[in-house]
Amino acid sequence: MLKPNLAELGKLAKDKHIENKKYFDKLKKKVPKNLDYAMQELHDAEFKKTDCLSCANCCKTTGPLFTSADIERIAKHLRQKPQQFIEQYLRIDEDKDYVLQSVPCTFLDQDNTCFIYEVRPKACREFPHTDRKKFQQISDLTLKNIPICPAVYNIVEEMKKKLPL
């Protein structure tokens, strides 16, 4: 059972947004020495108890960026030419990046598994980015992921307790 559940996640994230934004602004100004180590611990602890397959909200509500390497790898896996893959599944967004034509993700199955899991885009492999090095540099991305991912919400709440600023 996901805690918080998706129905309450949006409201909780909205209620905590100003508090979280202030916290991350302080974090950028005064980065704790052990931040990356602490984030790795929080990330690992959360994902020991989080089952992404019971949620898949990231796949249902957002789409990853596709790098050239992602396009080549996935097209090869699907036995397509990269240009065919682009035409069939992708579009160019306002930042000139390749993204999915629509969400939920085309490659998401009804049981929340991914048809292309072994070759999925780098952005999917790294989501929700809570174990990235130099975590303070992606605080804006983390703020955006809180209302999408219950695990990110939990990690940020634990982070504020463990690393008070």
C-alpha positions, 0 to 999 in steps of 0.5 A: 500500500502506497503511503501517501496514496495518489488521491492525497498526494497532490493535496499534501504536496501542495500544502507543503510546497512553500515549506519545501521550496524554502528548505531547498533554497536554504539547501542550495546556500548551505549544502551539508557535507554529507548530503549525497550520502544522506540522500542515498540512504534515504533513497535506499530506505524508501525504495525498500518499502516502495513498489513502483509497480503498484503506482506507475504514476510517473509513467501515467502522468509525465513523459521522459526526455529521449536522448539520441542514445535512447532513441538508437537503443530503443529503435534497435530493440523494436527493430526499427530505424531511429527515424521510424521510432521518432515518427511513431512515438515522439515529438519535439517539445518547446525546449527542442527535446524529444518527448513522447507524443502523449501520456500515459506512456505508450510503453506502459502495460496494464499491469504497470510494467514497461514493454521496453524496461531493459532499454528504457530511456535514461530519464526513466532509469534515473527517476525519481533522481533522489539518489543523484550526486550533487542533489542540491543542483536538482532541487527544482526537479525534486519539487516537481516530482513530489506531487508525482511520486509518493516515494519522493514525497516521503524522501523529502519529508525524511530529509527535512527531519534528518538534515534540518537547516 
